[in-house]
Amino acid sequence: MQNYSFLYKYSIQFLLRLFIRRITFDVIQLLKYINMNYLYSLTISLSAIMIIQSCSTTKALNSNKKYTFPDDWYGTYMGTMNWYIGSEKRAEIPIKIEILEGNDSNTIIWRTTYDSTKLFPVKNIKDYKIVRKDSLEKGHYLMDEQNGIYLDMKLIDNTLYSCFDVVNEAKAKTTRLVSVDKLVSKNLLYHEVISYSEPDKKTGNEGESEGFTVKSTEKISTQKATLRRTK
């Protein structure tokens, strides 16, 4: 009788362990299934968000809407600047542009912060001002670097353009730059600075009656970024 009792007890324990193992296996499979579906759904959702953002950026870049300078430009914009020397990417640098109201109606604060600490010891902050003067025609501004340097700027179709030369007297070297800042939407600012050396190649149509010479260069560098308004 004791042998039957022992056998009965052992059988019950065996079946119970078997049942627990089966339940555990089913639960694990269910969790895997849920997890895989969750990851799949998450991947699809993230892909959709990226596509929507890409389409929004492309649409904004192609927008022809007119904005009022400086009222529609005021704000803080942040993003990553891509620095290219020729066709080679030199670095990716976090950048922040603050466009703020100045002390009077003819002054606009234009502060640019480059977080270039991965390349240089400290951040590079350019605390400039854009100045409006009655003597200048509509759309003509001056960028005051607050060190005695003034750069002419022209506002054309939501875009600020500035073209200037930087002359190194000691090395007798001239670097030419073109700065472009375009407000492409209420929340999107495109920034680019193109620099190139003084043209050193000459070509032309000397054989024609009104011959002319064209100078060009292949030494080009660009720093560009699409920045989003943060506030």
C-alpha positions in Angstrom: 0.0 0.0 0.0 2.9 2.3 0.8 4.5 1.4 -2.6 1.2 2.5 -4.4 1.1 5.7 -2.4 4.7 6.5 -3.2 4.1 5.8 -6.9 0.9 7.9 -6.9 2.8 10.8 -5.3 5.7 10.5 -7.7 3.4 10.5 -10.7 1.6 13.6 -9.5 4.9 15.4 -9.0 6.1 14.3 -12.4 2.9 15.4 -14.2 3.1 18.7 -12.3 6.6 19.4 -13.3 5.8 18.5 -16.9 2.8 20.9 -16.8 4.9 23.7 -15.4 7.6 23.2 -18.1 4.9 23.3 -20.8 3.3 26.4 -19.4 6.7 28.1 -19.1 7.6 27.2 -22.7 4.3 28.6 -24.0 4.8 31.8 -22.0 8.3 32.2 -23.4 7.1 31.7 -26.9 4.3 34.1 -26.4 6.7 36.7 -25.0 9.0 36.2 -28.0 6.0 36.6 -30.4 4.9 39.8 -28.6 8.4 41.2 -28.5 9.0 40.4 -32.2 5.7 42.1 -33.2 6.5 45.0 -31.0 9.9 45.5 -32.6 8.4 45.1 -36.0 5.8 47.7 -35.2 8.4 50.0 -33.6 10.6 49.7 -36.7 7.7 50.5 -39.0 6.7 53.5 -36.9 10.2 54.9 -36.8 10.6 54.5 -40.6 7.3 56.3 -41.1 8.4 59.2 -38.8 11.7 59.5 -40.7 9.9 59.5 -44.1 7.5 62.2 -42.9 10.3 64.3 -41.5 12.2 63.9 -44.8 9.2 64.9 -46.8 8.5 67.9 -44.5 12.1 69.1 -44.9 12.1 68.7 -48.7 8.7 70.5 -48.9 10.1 73.3 -46.7 13.2 73.7 -48.8 11.1 74.0 -51.9 8.7 76.5 -50.3 8.3 79.9 -52.0 6.4 81.5 -49.1 7.5 85.0 -48.3 8.7 85.8 -44.7 9.3 89.1 -43.1 12.8 89.9 -42.0 13.6 90.1 -39.1 10.2 89.4 -37.4 9.7 85.9 -38.8 13.4 85.0 -38.3 13.6 85.6 -34.5 14.3 82.5 -32.6 17.0 79.9 -31.7 18.0 77.3 -34.3 20.1 74.2 -33.7 21.5 71.4 -35.8 24.7 69.8 -37.1 27.0 71.6 -39.6 28.8 69.5 -42.2 32.3 70.8 -43.0 33.7 69.7 -46.3 37.1 70.5 -47.7 36.8 69.6 -51.4 34.8 66.4 -51.6 36.1 65.1 -48.2 34.1 65.6 -45.0 36.3 67.2 -42.4 33.9 67.2 -39.5 30.4 67.3 -38.1 30.0 70.2 -35.7 26.9 71.0 -33.6 25.8 74.6 -34.3 23.4 77.0 -32.7 22.2 80.3 -34.3 20.3 82.8 -32.1 18.5 85.6 -33.9 17.3 88.1 -31.3 15.9 91.6 -31.0 18.6 94.2 -30.3 18.5 97.2 -28.1 16.8 99.3 -30.8 14.7 98.8 -33.9 17.8 99.1 -36.2 19.8 96.3 -34.5 19.4 92.6 -34.7 21.5 90.2 -32.6 23.0 87.3 -34.7 24.9 85.0 -32.4 26.4 81.8 -33.8 27.9 79.1 -31.5 30.0 76.3 -32.9 30.5 73.4 -30.5 33.9 72.5 -32.1 35.4 71.1 -28.9 36.2 67.8 -30.6 38.6 69.7 -32.9 39.6 72.7 -30.8 40.0 73.4 -27.0 37.0 75.7 -26.7 33.7 76.6 -28.4 33.7 79.2 -31.1 31.1 81.9 -30.5 30.5 84.7 -33.0 28.5 87.4 -31.3 27.6 89.7 -34.2 24.9 92.3 -34.9 23.0 93.1 -38.1 22.6 96.8 -38.5 19.9 98.7 -40.5 20.7 102.2 -41.7 18.4 104.8 -43.4 21.2 105.6 -45.9 21.0 102.0 -47.2 18.5 100.9 -49.8 15.8 98.4 -48.9 17.1 94.9 -48.3 20.7 96.1 -47.7 22.1 95.5 -44.2 25.5 95.5 -42.5 26.9 92.6 -40.4 28.8 94.2 -37.5 31.4 91.8 -36.1 32.0 94.2 -33.3 35.7 94.3 -34.0 35.9 97.0 -36.6 34.8 94.7 -39.4 31.5 95.3 -41.3 30.1 93.0 -44.0 27.5 94.0 -46.6 24.5 91.8 -46.7 21.6 91.6 -49.2 18.2 90.2 -48.5 16.8 88.4 -51.6 13.8 86.1 -51.5 14.0 85.0 -47.8 17.7 84.7 -48.1 20.6 86.8 -46.7 23.7 86.8 -48.9 27.1 88.2 -48.1 30.2 88.0 -50.4 33.6 89.1 -49.1 37.4 88.6 -49.2 39.7 87.8 -46.3 43.2 89.0 -47.1 46.3 87.7 -45.3 48.8 90.5 -45.9 51.7 88.5 -44.4 51.2 85.6 -46.7 49.8 87.6 -49.6 46.9 85.2 -49.7 43.2 86.0 -50.4 40.3 83.7 -49.4 36.9 84.5 -50.9 33.7 83.6 -49.0 30.0 83.5 -49.8 27.6 83.3 -46.8 24.0 82.2 -47.3 21.2 82.1 -44.7 17.8 81.2 -45.9 14.6 80.9 -43.8 12.9 78.1 -45.6 10.0 77.8 -43.1 8.9 79.1 -39.8 10.9 76.4 -38.1 13.7 75.7 -40.6 16.9 77.8 -41.3 19.4 76.8 -43.9 23.0 78.1 -43.3 26.0 77.7 -45.6 29.4 79.4 -45.9 31.4 78.7 -49.1 35.1 79.6 -49.2 37.5 79.3 -52.1 41.0 80.5 -52.9 41.7 83.3 -55.4 41.2 81.9 -58.9 44.5 80.7 -60.4 43.3 79.1 -63.7 42.6 81.2 -66.8 40.6 80.2 -69.9 38.9 82.3 -72.6 37.9 82.8 -76.2 40.8 85.0 -77.3 40.2 84.3 -80.9 36.9 86.1 -81.0 36.5 89.9 -81.6 35.2 90.4 -78.1 37.6 88.1 -76.3 37.4 87.7 -72.5 39.3 85.7 -69.9 37.7 83.5 -67.2 39.5 82.7 -63.9 38.5 79.7 -61.8 39.7 77.5 -58.9 39.2 74.0 -57.7 40.0 74.7 -54.1 36.6 75.0 -52.5 35.4 74.4 -48.9 31.9 74.5 -47.6 30.2 74.5 -44.2 26.4 73.9 -44.3 23.6 73.0 -42.0 19.8 72.8 -41.9 18.8 74.0 -38.5 15.5 73.6 -36.7 13.9 76.2 -34.4 14.0 75.2 -30.8 12.4 78.3 -29.3 
